[in-house]
Amino acid sequence: MTPDYIKAHIFKSPLFEGIVKNAISFFTTTPICDLPPITTFNGVGVYALYYFGDYEPYGQIVKKNKKVPNLPIYVGKAVPEGWRTARVRIPDSPVLYRRLNEHARSIQQCNNLDREDFRCRFMILNEPESDLVVPVEAELIRRFKPLWNNTIDGFGNHDPGSGRYNQAKSEWDILHPGRPWAERLTGESPKIDEMLDSIAGALREL
C-alpha cells in the first residue's frame, strides 16, 4: 500500500490519458502507405510497419492483417538528435520520412524479406504535439505488442562503427541476414532455433 505522504506526490490526469487515446484513435485511421512513402514530407512523429509477405514464421501476422491491417510488426518514433534533452526545436526537415527510408533500406538489404511486402502508417506530431511522441509510441507498443519490439530485438540498430565490430549480431540480423555492417559483427550470436520458438509463442498469444 502506498503511504499517504507518497500519495501527495503522485500526479494523475484523466485529461492526459484522454489526449493519448485520441492520438491513438487518429493513428489507427491514418492511411496505409508504401514503405517508404512515395513523397517526401517534413516533420517528426510515430510510425508502424506492417508485413504482408511469405516469410513462414510471420504467417500469423499476415493472416491477421489480411482484411484490415491492424497488427504492426514494428512501432517506432522519429525525432531529431538532442530532442530528449530539449536542446532543439522541431526542425522543418524530413526527420520522420528519413527514418522510414532507413527502415526500407534495412529490409531491402536482407536476403529473406522484400521491401515491397511492407506497408506503413505514420502520424506527424509537430510543435506542440511533439511532446506526445514518447507516450503515443509507448501506448502503441503496449497495445499491439509488435514482434520486432517485444520479441525480436535489433531491427532499429545502426552500424556501431569501426572498432566496435566485436559485438554480437542482433536477433533480427540472425533471422534476416544481409545488412552489410551486421555481417562484420563477430560476437557470439543468439540461437536461431530459440528465436523461432519465441516468435511462435508470441504469435500464439495474438
Salt bridges, closest charged atoms under 4 A:
ASP4 OD1 - LYS7 NZ 3.85
GLU17 OE2 - LYS21 NZ 3.39
ASP34 OD1 - ARG119 NE 3.74
GLU102 OE1 - ARG99 NH1 2.76
GLU102 OE1 - HIS158 NE2 3.37
GLU137 OE1 - LYS77 NZ 3.17
GLU139 OE1 - ARG142 NH2 3.14
GLU139 OE2 - ARG143 NH2 3.64
ASP159 OD2 - ARG184 NH1 3.94
ASP173 OD2 - ARG179 NH2 2.83
GLU183 OE1 - LYS169 NZ 3.21
